[in-house]
Amino acid sequence: MSLPQKLQTDLLALGLRPGGVLIVHASLRALGQVPGGAGTVLQGLRSALGPDGTLLMPALSYEHVTRENPLFDVKNTPSNVGILPETFRQVAGTRRSIHPTHSVCAAGPLAAALLDAHLADSTPCGPNSPFHNLPKHNGQILMLGCGLAPNTSMHAIEELAAPRYLYAELIDYTLILEDGARLVKTYAPHGFDGWEQRYERVQDLLPASALKRGPVLAAEAWLIESAALWETALAALRQNPLYFVSPHI
């Protein structure tokens, strides 16, 4: 069995739905020795989803696009969340949503439906973002070798509850669109000053049917049903707005 086939087998055993919508957060290093690196992993992910599936990865750029450097170029600004999403961003046929710090890349039949409206938002993970729209398409979230903490969908859920720690001061960003046109837009970025994110706490909330854990190559992986995550995590936040944070020490 080739490595992409092994990756596909492991993902299907975990519960990934062929033909579905999947957003992936991943640590390439956690997968062990992978000949071909990120390209091999992308091949395995696409094979598991099949031609009718849509693959998404966050292409977050908050380290490059800052208050001091408020310029985002959808074609050229790199992501800063690992080699796998950065490789995916550059693959022919991959599309990217327009957001200065929290863009998402996607390939597959539903890419446009998930990405195109993101420009309408004025927050990182608002009602038009791919993160917000994932549950509408029965999407799944794969945390591949990175634990449960770096789950950007949690930001979208927080935006509905709007806890006091969430937003920082407004920033005017310059956006360079696909056709080279420039647009200046004001956004409310996330803050979290004095608070540490504790998104791994969803493990205590979700039933086994909505949160599956298992091996994928050398990594420990978690597969989350996004609709169940939204329902459960939002209820927890509305009961306790500080449920998913701890004071930063």
Backbone torsions as a table, in degrees:
resi	resn	phi	psi	omega
1	MET	NA	128.3	178.6
2	SER	-70.8	163.7	-179.1
3	LEU	-64.2	-43.2	175.0
4	PRO	-59.9	-35.9	176.9
5	GLN	-66.8	-39.1	177.2
6	LYS	-64.1	-41.8	177.6
7	LEU	-61.9	-44.6	178.3
8	GLN	-61.0	-44.9	179.6
9	THR	-60.6	-44.4	180.0
10	ASP	-63.9	-40.7	-179.0
11	LEU	-66.9	-41.4	179.2
12	LEU	-67.2	-36.9	177.2
13	ALA	-65.3	-30.6	178.9
14	LEU	-71.6	-26.6	179.3
15	GLY	122.2	8.9	177.3
16	LEU	-60.9	138.2	-177.7
17	ARG	-94.8	115.1	172.9
18	PRO	-58.6	139.0	-178.3
19	GLY	80.3	2.3	-176.9
20	GLY	-92.6	-169.2	177.9
21	VAL	-112.5	126.7	-173.9
22	LEU	-135.8	126.5	170.2
23	ILE	-106.9	135.8	-170.7
24	VAL	-119.6	127.1	166.1
25	HIS	-110.6	130.0	-169.6
26	ALA	-148.8	151.7	166.9
27	SER	-113.0	110.2	-179.5
28	LEU	-62.0	-38.1	-178.5
29	ARG	-61.3	-36.0	-177.0
30	ALA	-66.3	-18.8	-178.2
31	LEU	-77.2	-9.1	-178.9
32	GLY	89.5	-162.1	180.0
33	GLN	-71.7	116.1	-177.7
34	VAL	-123.9	97.8	175.8
35	PRO	-57.6	130.2	-176.2
36	GLY	90.4	-9.8	172.6
37	GLY	57.1	-134.9	-173.7
38	ALA	-60.0	-35.6	-179.8
39	GLY	-62.1	-38.4	178.1
40	THR	-66.2	-42.3	179.8
41	VAL	-64.7	-42.6	177.9
42	LEU	-61.9	-38.6	177.7
43	GLN	-61.5	-43.0	178.8
44	GLY	-65.4	-40.8	178.8
45	LEU	-63.9	-46.1	-179.8
46	ARG	-65.8	-37.3	178.5
47	SER	-64.9	-41.2	179.7
48	ALA	-64.6	-39.5	179.7
49	LEU	-74.5	-32.5	-178.1
50	GLY	79.3	174.3	-174.5
51	PRO	-65.1	-22.5	-179.7
52	ASP	-91.2	-2.0	-178.6
53	GLY	-90.2	157.9	177.9
54	THR	-121.4	123.8	-179.3
55	LEU	-103.1	131.3	177.1
56	LEU	-125.4	149.5	172.0
57	MET	-143.8	136.5	173.5
58	PRO	-61.0	138.6	176.1
59	ALA	-118.7	48.6	-172.3
60	LEU	-59.5	139.3	-174.2
61	SER	-132.1	27.2	-175.0
62	TYR	-66.5	-18.9	176.7
63	GLU	-78.7	-25.1	-178.2
64	HIS	-97.7	-33.1	-178.9
65	VAL	-108.2	106.3	-170.0
66	THR	-129.5	178.3	175.6
67	ARG	-59.9	-33.8	-179.8
68	GLU	-82.4	-24.6	-179.7
69	ASN	-132.6	73.3	-170.8
70	PRO	-86.3	50.7	-177.6
71	LEU	-122.7	124.5	178.1
72	PHE	-122.8	124.8	176.7
73	ASP	-112.3	110.9	-172.8
74	VAL	-59.1	-29.6	-179.7
75	LYS	-83.6	-32.5	-166.2
76	ASN	-119.2	-20.5	179.6
77	THR	-67.2	121.1	-179.2
78	PRO	-73.4	158.7	171.2
79	SER	-85.2	166.3	-177.8
80	ASN	-129.6	29.4	-177.3
81	VAL	-120.2	31.9	172.1
82	GLY	116.1	163.8	-174.8
83	ILE	-72.0	-30.2	-177.9
84	LEU	-65.7	-53.5	177.8
85	PRO	-65.8	-31.4	178.8
86	GLU	-69.4	-36.1	174.9
87	THR	-66.8	-44.7	179.5
88	PHE	-59.8	-39.7	-179.9
89	ARG	-57.1	-33.2	-174.2
90	GLN	-94.9	-1.7	179.4
91	VAL	-74.0	136.4	178.7
92	ALA	-57.7	134.9	180.0
93	GLY	94.3	-10.5	176.7
94	THR	-81.0	135.3	176.8
95	ARG	-107.4	159.0	-178.8
96	ARG	-132.7	134.7	176.4
97	SER	-74.7	159.7	-177.3
98	ILE	-99.7	105.4	173.5
99	HIS	-156.7	135.5	-172.2
100	PRO	-64.1	-34.3	-175.8
101	THR	-120.9	-22.0	-172.7
102	HIS	-128.9	45.4	176.8
103	SER	-71.0	162.2	179.2
104	VAL	-132.9	141.0	174.5
105	CYS	-103.7	150.4	-179.1
106	ALA	-152.9	152.2	172.1
107	ALA	-142.5	136.1	-179.2
108	GLY	133.7	176.0	-173.0
109	PRO	-59.5	-29.9	-176.5
110	LEU	-101.0	12.3	-176.7
111	ALA	-56.8	-49.8	-177.8
112	ALA	-63.4	-42.6	-178.8
113	ALA	-61.6	-31.3	-177.4
114	LEU	-88.3	-28.1	-170.7
115	LEU	-101.5	-36.8	-161.7
116	ASP	-64.3	-28.7	-175.7
117	ALA	-85.6	-3.9	-174.5
118	HIS	-59.4	-31.3	179.7
119	LEU	-59.2	-25.5	-177.5
120	ALA	-72.0	-17.4	-177.8
121	ASP	-79.1	153.7	175.0
122	SER	-119.2	12.3	172.8
123	THR	-129.1	168.0	-176.0
124	PRO	-62.8	-40.6	-170.7
125	CYS	-133.3	51.4	-174.4
126	GLY	-77.4	-168.4	-172.2
127	PRO	-67.1	-15.5	178.3
128	ASN	-102.6	2.7	-176.1
129	SER	-78.6	155.6	174.3
130	PRO	-58.2	-34.4	179.8
131	PHE	-62.1	-43.4	-178.6
132	HIS	-69.5	-33.5	-174.8
133	ASN	-86.9	-10.1	-177.8
134	LEU	-55.2	-47.6	-179.0
135	PRO	-62.7	-27.7	-179.8
136	LYS	-65.7	-21.2	179.9
137	HIS	-109.3	21.9	178.8
138	ASN	55.6	38.7	-174.2
139	GLY	-73.7	159.1	175.2
140	GLN	-118.5	154.4	179.1
141	ILE	-118.8	121.9	179.3
142	LEU	-105.6	118.9	174.5
143	MET	-102.7	100.9	-167.2
144	LEU	-104.2	93.8	176.8
145	GLY	76.3	13.5	-176.5
146	CYS	-123.9	8.9	-178.1
147	GLY	73.2	-170.0	-176.3
148	LEU	-97.4	-8.5	-171.8
149	ALA	-69.9	-44.5	-173.5
150	PRO	-84.6	55.7	-175.4
151	ASN	-102.7	98.9	-173.7
152	THR	-65.5	-23.4	176.3
153	SER	-57.8	-26.9	178.3
154	MET	-63.2	-31.3	176.7
155	HIS	-63.5	-40.1	179.8
156	ALA	-64.0	-37.7	177.5
157	ILE	-67.5	-41.3	177.4
158	GLU	-60.6	-36.5	-178.5
159	GLU	-62.8	-29.1	176.3
160	LEU	-71.3	-36.1	-179.7
161	ALA	-86.6	-25.2	177.2
162	ALA	51.9	56.6	174.8
163	PRO	-64.4	160.0	-169.4
164	ARG	-65.7	-21.4	-177.2
165	TYR	-82.6	-6.5	-159.7
166	LEU	-74.6	-45.3	-168.0
167	TYR	-106.3	148.7	173.7
168	ALA	-108.2	-172.9	-178.6
169	GLU	-68.8	150.2	-177.9
170	LEU	-61.6	149.3	177.3
171	ILE	-133.3	138.1	171.0
172	ASP	-91.6	117.6	178.8
173	TYR	-106.3	147.2	169.7
174	THR	-99.8	124.6	-178.6
175	LEU	-109.1	131.7	173.3
176	ILE	-105.5	115.8	-173.0
177	LEU	-83.5	177.6	-177.3
178	GLU	-56.0	-39.0	-176.3
179	ASP	-87.6	6.5	179.3
180	GLY	90.4	-8.5	178.1
181	ALA	-64.8	148.2	179.4
182	ARG	-109.0	142.7	-179.4
183	LEU	-139.1	130.5	174.2
184	VAL	-100.7	127.1	-176.3
185	LYS	-140.4	144.1	179.9
186	THR	-94.8	131.3	179.7
187	TYR	-125.5	153.6	169.6
188	ALA	-101.3	100.4	-179.2
189	PRO	-75.0	164.1	175.3
190	HIS	-76.7	150.7	-176.4
191	GLY	-110.5	-75.9	-178.7
192	PHE	68.5	18.1	179.5
193	ASP	-59.0	122.9	178.2
194	GLY	85.1	3.3	-176.6
195	TRP	-128.1	144.3	176.7
196	GLU	-108.7	130.4	-180.0
197	GLN	-70.5	137.0	-179.1
198	ARG	-130.6	56.6	-175.0
199	TYR	-72.7	-13.0	176.1
200	GLU	-65.4	-11.9	179.7
201	ARG	-67.3	-11.7	176.1
202	VAL	-62.7	-21.3	179.0
203	GLN	-59.7	-29.7	-179.2
204	ASP	-84.6	-7.0	-173.9
205	LEU	-108.7	-36.8	-170.5
206	LEU	-85.8	141.1	174.5
207	PRO	-71.5	162.7	-178.4
208	ALA	-59.8	-28.8	179.6
209	SER	-68.0	-21.3	-177.3
210	ALA	-108.0	-7.0	-178.7
211	LEU	-142.5	100.3	-175.9
212	LYS	-107.8	142.4	-175.1
213	ARG	-126.9	135.3	179.9
214	GLY	-175.2	173.6	-178.3
215	PRO	-82.3	140.1	168.8
216	VAL	-131.3	109.5	-168.0
217	LEU	53.0	-126.7	-177.6
218	ALA	-90.5	0.6	-173.1
219	ALA	-98.6	155.0	166.3
220	GLU	-88.6	129.8	-177.8
221	ALA	-122.2	152.1	173.9
222	TRP	-124.7	136.3	176.9
223	LEU	-120.0	120.7	-173.3
224	ILE	-113.2	134.8	170.9
225	GLU	-81.6	116.2	-171.0
226	SER	-64.8	-37.5	-179.1
227	ALA	-62.9	-42.3	178.4
228	ALA	-67.2	-38.0	177.5
229	LEU	-60.1	-47.0	-178.9
230	TRP	-61.0	-47.4	-177.5
231	GLU	-62.3	-46.0	-174.3
232	THR	-75.0	-46.8	-177.5
233	ALA	-68.6	-37.0	179.2
234	LEU	-65.9	-39.3	177.2
235	ALA	-62.8	-40.6	179.1
236	ALA	-64.2	-40.9	-179.6
237	LEU	-68.0	-37.9	-179.5
238	ARG	-70.7	-26.4	175.4
239	GLN	-80.7	-38.0	-179.6
240	ASN	-142.2	99.3	-176.0
241	PRO	-60.2	-14.8	-179.5
242	LEU	-106.0	18.2	-174.7
243	TYR	-61.9	-36.3	-173.1
244	PHE	-103.9	22.6	174.3
245	VAL	-138.5	160.1	170.2
246	SER	-131.9	150.0	176.5
247	PRO	-58.5	134.0	-179.5
248	HIS	-77.0	126.4	-177.2
249	ILE	-97.7	NA	NA
